[in-house]
């Protein structure tokens, strides 16, 4: 009786099964890597590394480009997002989950650009403000299904209370301590606005609008600023000069809806209540620049223009 010999190169059943298992396992690993969103982390690290390289470089800034990109985020309750094209979708069920997403996007932005410890914009002949748009935020209409947001708006004052109270998961400090160096933002609000006789507010986020998460840095040369007691404020759209308004540390940047270039304080209508757009801080670890900590502001609005950004230091 002849025994049929296995042809050279022919796979056995056992080998086929092992191969199928290996391919399936590899596919599962790839799926989990994408679910962990490691691509976004890599983008953040690439940006951070380019900021560090520019800060350490002795060459002109143009020869050391920043490789930072704006991320596009849609926050939704039902998983849909009709208003944005191919955003990163963040599905939420509670107010706290929304606040967590916003706070963590601000953390990413602050970390990418050096936490106020890196002089990535060098000293210049004039005082100029350089901004970076880290994220564009969209809110799906389904957010109105969540308690407290039925009216289609999010209180930024309530969100900043969250920043004061909530600790960052991998740090022994609150979000407000990480961004602003203090747990008590209300003190800054009261001190900066007391001479106006107004109750300080960070305003509202309207769900039907798009927003930026933006931070900034100034050159070292001083610009035209307004001092208010023991704390300073830059009044967006009220005090104007031929060069961009400077940001001073320990200050708030205040803007009023509809306030344009050349408008003076006396012309502000009682119906236009100024709001706090951002908080500025001193540079750290010997850095002389001033920084605007990450803030959430309506896309391409008068309020965004009130930040007086000389240029946007980021790629889209």
Protein Blocks (a to p, Z undefined) as FASTA:
>chain_A
ZZddddehiacfklmmmmmmmmmmmmmmmmmmmmnommmmmmmmmmmmmmmmmmmpcbdf
klmccddddddddddfkopafkbghiacdddfbfklmmmmmmmmmmmmmmmnonopacfb
ccdfbdcdddddfbdcdddfklmmpghilnopacfklmmmmmmmpccfkbccdfklmmno
pablmlmmmmmmmmnopacdebjadfkbccddddddddfbdcddddehjbdcddehkacc
fbdcdddehiacdddehiaehiafklpcfklccddfbdcdddeehiabdcdddddddehi
fklmmnopabacddZZ
